[in-house]
Amino acid sequence: MKRISLFFALAAMLIVSAQPVFAGNFGTADEAKAMLEKAVDALKANKADALAKFTKGEGGFKDRDLYPFCGGPDGIFTAHPTLVGKSLKDLKDKVGKPLGQEIYAAAKDGAIADVSYMWPRPGTTEPVQKLSYVTKVGDQVCAVGYYK
C-alpha cells in the first residue's frame, strides 16, 4: 500500500512540475496582442521591411508558436512563414469555417478584433481552439494567433 501511495505522489509531482514547462512552449493572449501591436508599428515604419521580417521570423517576430501574418487587398498572404503568395481570404479552418473571410471582415484600421477558429498546434494534427487578434494597417490585414 505504501508503494502505491508513493507512486501516485511521485506521479502527481511530475505532472504538476511539468505543467509550467508545457505551458511555456506556447504563447499567451497577452504576448500575441503585444506582438500584433509591435507588428503594427513596424508596418507603419517600413511596410516592405516589416513584411519580410514577419515572413522570416526576424526582429522578434517569431516567439514559440507566435508570429504575425498579413494579407494584401487582393486577399493573398504577404507575410507568413510558409503561405506567402497563397490566398488568405479563401483559407478555411480545420472544420471548414471560412477563416480568411472572417479575418478580413473583422480587420479595422486602428482597432484590434479577435477571430476564433480550430487549428492544430505545431507538430500535431488534431485541431484545437485558436484565437487570432486581427487589425488593418493601410492596405494590409494582419493577425497574430495563440492557442487557448
Secondary structure by P-SEA (a helix, b strand, c coil): caaaaaaaaaaaaaaaaaaaaaaaccccaaaaaaaaaaaaaaaaacaaaaaaaaaacccccccccbbbbbcccccccccccccccccccccccccccaaaaaaaaaccccbbbbbbbbbbccccccccbbbbbbbbcccccccccccc
